[in-house]
Each structure stands twice: as structure tokens, then as C-alpha cells.
Amino acid sequence: MPDCILFEVKDKTCYITLNRPDVFNAFNDDLSYAFQDSLKEASRNEEVRVVVLTGAGKAFCSGQDLKDIAQKENRSLRDSIDKRYNPIIRAMRTMPKPIICRLNGVAAGAGCSIALASDMIIASENASLMEIFINVGLVLDSGSSYFLPRIVGSQKAFELATMGSKVTASQAHDWGMISKVVALEDLDNAVESVVSFYRNAPTKAVGLMKKMLNKSFHSDLDTMLEYEAFCQEIAGNSEDYREGVNAFNEKRKAEFKGK
């Protein structure tokens, strides 16, 4: 991996760190494509059971590096989104493993979108979320128009999108945007507590439930009832299901392998 991203796999966990701290981890072409590659590797690595996503330094991600893009004349924003950002969001939402966002600071623009695309957000109390596209005359992208209204409702989403309001970690927690807020010095321990659960969880079942919850956003009840039955058949044929039943009957803790 290039220096703009840090990638480490240890103890069934993949740690991905956006590493441009001097510009608050803003995206340029190199970081965009390196991030795509890191997500692909995390997804196909059978050792990995859970992914932790964070930013180096004081920020999580400030979005697009505007200085970088200003140097490229006649650049198509649609082409940039199609090639750089949308593949990231699709990879995150289709990854059959949980992605935990360690929100260590500001997440703005596309950085906010990426945080919201995670499966869970654990934030430090000094972190914040901002849909700052409006400040430069642009619209939501990288999935924010999908995630934001589903999380906070249409009126609050309109406010945050069109006014570019800063959402503190405490507010984000109250509005259901993030799962937990802790002091910065407690952030690593809080993330580790969640990660330790998922690295030992039945990963296949977690991945299937992630797909089910994604599908529920645009499906009716009958469709979901059928899809639940379909996914349950898959889960019921897994090694983890057999281990879970055996552990229950033997009155011991299950040792799931993610298979």
C-alpha cells in the first residue's frame, strides 16, 4: 500500500487508516484508489473477521482535497465520483464483514459519507460530522443522500445538507448517527470492546444480516420475509450454526470460526 494509507491485519482484524494528516486526511486520487484496494483486500482476506476504519492525526477525513482538484482543469466531477468515491461506498456496504468507524475527529463532505456508510461509529467526544458540500456550491455525494434521511429523517437531513451544519458527537449520538461517544483517551478501548465481539462472532451470519438490513430499505414486508427464509437456509448450513447449537447443548461458550 502507498504511504497515504496504513493497512494492518492482526488478531482477525483489519485496521485501515487514512494517512494524510497534514491535510486532515483529505482525498486525492492516490488516497481514493489506495482506499479502494485496501477494502478489496480486507474483503477477500479470509483471516479478517472485522474492519476498523480511522484517520491519522486529529481528523477522520475532511473530504475532497480542494487544492488538489483545483490544479486539474476541466475535470469532470461525475467521472471523479464514478471512479473514486462510489466504488468505495459500494465496497463498504457489500463487504460481508462488519466495518467499525473509529471517529477520532471531524468527518466532513465525503468523509462524513464514508463514516455514515460504516456499520457502526464509535466516536470521541471532540469528533463531528459535517455535510459541507453546500459551502462550495455542490450537492451531497458518496451516498450521503441515501444514508442521511434514513438516519435522521427528511427534515433534519434537509437542514444538515443545505446549511452545512456542524453536528457534534453528542448531537450525532442523540440523532442515531453514531453508536457511542467516549472521551478521546477512551476511544481505543471502546473500539476494541466492539471489535473483540465481532472478531469472535459468527461472521457469515453477521454478513448475511448486513445484506438483509441493506435490502430492507427498498423492500416490502413480503419480500423481506422471503429473503429472511433464503438467508436463514444459508446460515443454517454453516459451520458456525452447528458449533452454536453444539455449544448450547454442551453448556459452553461457542467458538465461532466465521465459516
SULKA-V90017 format. One record per run of one state. SS is the DSSP state (H for helix, E for strand, L for the rest). FROM is the first residue (numbers start at 1). TO is the last residue. If there is no record, write none. Layout:
ss,from,to
SS,FROM,TO
SS,FROM,TO
This chain:
ss,from,to
L,1,4
E,5,10
L,11,12
E,13,18
L,19,20
H,21,23
L,24,26
E,27,27
L,28,28
H,29,44
L,45,49
E,50,55
L,56,60
E,61,61
L,62,63
E,64,64
L,65,65
H,66,70
L,71,76
H,77,94
L,95,97
E,98,103
L,104,105
E,106,108
L,109,109
H,110,117
L,118,119
E,120,124
L,125,127
E,128,130
L,131,131
H,132,136
L,137,143
H,144,152
L,153,153
H,154,163
L,164,165
E,166,168
H,169,174
L,175,179
E,180,182
L,183,183
H,184,198
L,199,202
H,203,216
L,217,220
H,221,236
L,237,238
H,239,249
L,250,259
